[in-house]
Amino acid sequence: MKPVALITGASAGIGVELARVFAANGHELALVARRQDRLMALADEIAASGRPRPTALPLDLERRDAAAMLAAELSARGLEPAYIVNNAGFGLSGPAAKLSRDEQLGMIDLNVRALTELSLAFVDSLERHRGGILNVASVAAFLPGPGMAVYYASKAYVLSFSQALHHELSGRGISVTALCPGPVQTEFQARSGMHLPNAARMLELPARRVAQLGYDGLMRGRRVVIAGTGNRIAVFLMRFVPTALLLAVVDRRGGSAGRQ
């Protein structure tokens, strides 16, 4: 079985940049997202650069059978994951009691359940290749999130789960890293309707830089990567800010929905 890096949410934003970074470092890829046209365009671009053409697997990871379908598709192609990159996710802005419960449960299905299932489904092949798992969380994981309550909570889960899994799997030669970006100008941010104050915009990083930091952290066996010096300082300072004040600051936003 040929080892690949399996990257979800690879149709836009950080996911596209993660695919480019992994390809540039010699990894063969299997790319997963809902939009087949974008996956094929990215596969064409990577192949045109002289790298092996990625395998494109269009799939909605909210499906309960998604992990089983991925395993079957990879096996049929003689592929198995050496790395899993769980980047797919979406956010909804607005009061939790007013947003669609079905859409919020769908967010949990993608951001939490699918990420958990994919992190655990291929442990044996990850161990064979002494590979790893890169789970994309957020600096939102360190905050309460009024106005995006379920999204923030889902990222807190990703951070906690990834740190625990890092400890559990280290003895099997598998690295697990939680990547925590701050503001990033991507399609996800635009669609989520997040309205950032000017101070937060100073912490923005390009998606390519975030992807490179995540890749480097995974390869170095780091448990958590907070992308950018400014974001690391901000997360450190949050420890000393009263929760009531954090709640008030985070609540100064509005919007609709976004997906990556």
C-alpha positions in Angstrom: 0.0 0.0 0.0 1.4 3.4 -1.0 1.5 6.0 1.8 -0.3 9.3 1.3 -1.2 12.4 3.2 -5.0 12.5 3.4 -6.1 16.2 3.6 -9.7 17.2 4.2 -11.3 20.5 3.4 -8.8 20.8 0.5 -10.9 22.9 -1.8 -10.1 26.4 -0.3 -8.2 28.4 2.2 -5.8 26.7 4.6 -6.7 23.3 3.2 -5.4 24.3 -0.3 -2.2 25.7 1.2 -1.7 22.6 3.4 -1.9 20.5 0.2 0.7 22.6 -1.5 3.0 22.5 1.5 2.8 18.7 1.8 3.3 18.2 -1.9 6.3 20.5 -1.9 7.8 18.3 0.8 7.5 15.2 -1.3 4.3 13.7 0.0 1.8 12.1 -2.3 -1.7 13.3 -1.5 -5.3 12.2 -1.3 -7.6 15.3 -1.2 -11.1 15.4 0.2 -13.8 18.0 -0.1 -17.3 18.4 -1.4 -16.4 20.4 -4.5 -15.0 18.1 -7.1 -14.1 20.9 -9.6 -11.9 22.6 -7.0 -10.2 19.3 -6.1 -9.5 18.6 -9.7 -8.1 22.1 -10.3 -5.8 21.7 -7.3 -4.7 18.2 -8.4 -3.9 19.7 -11.9 -1.9 22.5 -10.4 0.2 20.1 -8.2 0.8 17.7 -11.1 1.8 20.6 -13.3 4.5 21.5 -10.8 6.2 18.1 -11.4 4.8 16.4 -8.3 2.7 13.2 -8.3 -0.9 13.9 -9.2 -3.0 13.9 -6.0 -6.0 11.5 -5.7 -9.2 13.6 -5.6 -12.0 12.2 -3.4 -15.1 14.3 -3.5 -17.1 13.5 -0.4 -19.3 15.3 2.2 -17.7 14.3 5.6 -21.0 15.0 7.4 -22.1 11.6 6.1 -22.1 9.0 8.9 -20.4 6.5 6.6 -17.8 9.0 5.3 -14.8 7.3 7.0 -15.8 3.9 5.8 -16.2 5.3 2.3 -12.8 6.9 2.4 -11.1 3.7 3.6 -12.7 1.7 0.8 -11.7 4.3 -1.8 -8.1 4.4 -0.6 -7.9 0.6 -0.4 -9.2 0.2 -3.9 -6.5 2.5 -5.2 -3.7 0.7 -3.2 -3.3 3.7 -0.9 -3.2 4.1 2.9 -2.7 7.2 5.1 0.7 8.0 6.5 -0.7 11.4 7.6 -4.2 12.6 8.3 -4.9 16.4 8.1 -8.3 17.2 9.5 -9.0 20.7 8.1 -12.6 20.4 7.0 -15.0 22.4 9.2 -17.5 25.2 9.2 -18.8 28.0 11.5 -22.2 29.6 12.1 -22.5 33.1 13.5 -25.5 34.2 15.6 -27.1 33.3 19.0 -27.2 29.5 19.4 -30.9 29.6 20.5 -31.8 31.3 17.2 -29.7 29.4 14.7 -30.9 26.2 13.1 -30.4 23.3 15.5 -30.0 20.9 12.5 -27.2 23.1 11.1 -25.5 23.4 14.5 -25.7 19.6 14.9 -24.2 19.3 11.4 -21.4 21.5 12.5 -20.7 19.1 15.4 -20.9 16.2 12.9 -18.1 17.7 10.8 -16.0 19.7 13.2 -16.0 17.0 16.0 -17.4 13.6 15.0 -15.8 13.3 11.5 -12.5 14.7 12.9 -12.5 12.2 15.7 -13.4 9.3 13.4 -10.7 10.0 10.9 -8.2 10.5 13.7 -8.9 7.0 14.9 -9.8 5.1 11.8 -6.3 4.8 10.4 -4.1 4.5 13.4 -2.5 1.2 12.3 -1.4 2.6 8.9 -0.1 5.8 10.6 1.9 3.6 13.0 3.3 1.5 10.1 4.6 4.7 8.4 5.5 6.5 11.7 3.3 9.4 10.5 1.0 11.7 12.2 -2.3 13.7 12.5 -2.6 17.4 12.1 -6.0 18.7 13.4 -6.9 22.3 12.6 -8.3 23.9 15.7 -8.3 27.7 16.3 -7.3 30.3 18.8 -11.1 30.2 19.4 -10.4 27.0 21.3 -9.0 29.1 24.1 -12.1 31.4 24.4 -15.8 31.3 25.2 -17.7 32.1 22.1 -21.0 34.0 22.4 -22.3 34.6 19.0 -20.5 31.5 17.7 -21.0 29.2 20.7 -21.0 25.8 19.0 -18.1 26.7 16.7 -15.9 27.9 19.5 -16.9 24.8 21.6 -16.1 22.5 18.7 -12.6 24.0 18.4 -12.1 23.6 22.2 -12.9 19.9 21.7 -10.4 19.6 18.8 -7.6 21.2 21.0 -8.3 19.0 24.0 -8.8 15.8 22.0 -5.6 16.4 20.0 -3.5 17.0 23.0 -4.7 13.8 24.7 -4.2 11.8 21.5 -0.7 13.2 21.2 0.1 11.7 24.6 -1.7 8.4 23.9 -0.1 7.7 20.5 3.4 9.0 21.1 4.5 5.5 22.1 3.4 4.1 18.8 5.5 6.6 16.8 2.6 8.8 15.7 2.8 12.5 16.1 -0.4 14.5 16.8 -0.5 18.3 16.5 -3.3 20.8 17.0 -2.9 23.8 14.7 -4.5 26.9 16.2 -4.6 29.8 13.6 -5.9 33.2 14.5 -7.5 35.5 11.9 -6.7 34.3 8.3 -8.1 35.9 5.2 -9.8 32.9 3.6 -13.1 32.1 2.0 -14.1 30.5 5.3 -13.7 33.8 7.2 -15.6 35.7 4.5 -18.5 33.3 4.5 -18.8 33.0 8.2 -19.6 36.7 8.5 -16.9 37.3 11.1 -16.4 41.0 11.7 -12.9 41.6 13.1 -12.0 44.7 15.1 -9.0 46.5 13.8 -6.8 45.2 16.6 -7.6 41.6 15.6 -6.7 42.3 12.0 -3.1 43.0 13.2 -2.9 39.3 14.1 -3.9 38.1 10.6 -1.5 35.7 8.8 -1.6 34.5 5.2 -3.0 31.0 4.8 0.2 29.8 3.3 2.2 30.8 6.4 -0.3 29.1 8.7 -0.1 25.9 6.6 3.7 26.0 6.7 3.7 26.5 10.5 1.3 23.6 10.9 3.4 21.3 8.8 6.7 22.2 10.5 5.1 21.7 13.9 3.7 18.3 13.0 7.1 17.1 11.6 8.8 18.3 14.8 6.4 16.4 17.0 4.8 19.5 18.6 1.6 19.1 20.5 0.1 22.5 19.8 1.1 25.1 17.2 -0.4 28.6 17.8 0.2 30.3 14.4 2.0 33.6 14.8 3.8 35.5 17.5 1.0 37.9 18.1 -1.5 35.1 18.5 0.8 33.3 21.0 1.0 36.4 23.1 -2.7 36.9 22.9 -3.4 33.4 24.1 -0.9 33.8 26.9 -2.6 37.1 28.0 -6.0 35.5 28.0 -5.1 33.6 31.1 -5.1 36.9 33.0 -8.3 38.4 31.6 -11.6 37.9 33.5 -14.0 35.6 31.7 -16.7 38.2 31.8 -14.5 40.6 29.8 -13.6 37.9 27.3 -17.3 37.1 26.8 -18.0 40.8 26.1 -15.1 41.2 23.6 -16.0 38.0 21.7 -19.6 39.0 21.5 -18.8 42.1 19.3 -19.4 40.3 16.1 -22.2 39.1 13.9 -22.7 37.2 10.6 -24.1 34.1 9.0 -22.2 31.0 8.0 -18.9 29.7 6.6 -17.4 26.4 5.6 -13.9 25.1 4.7 
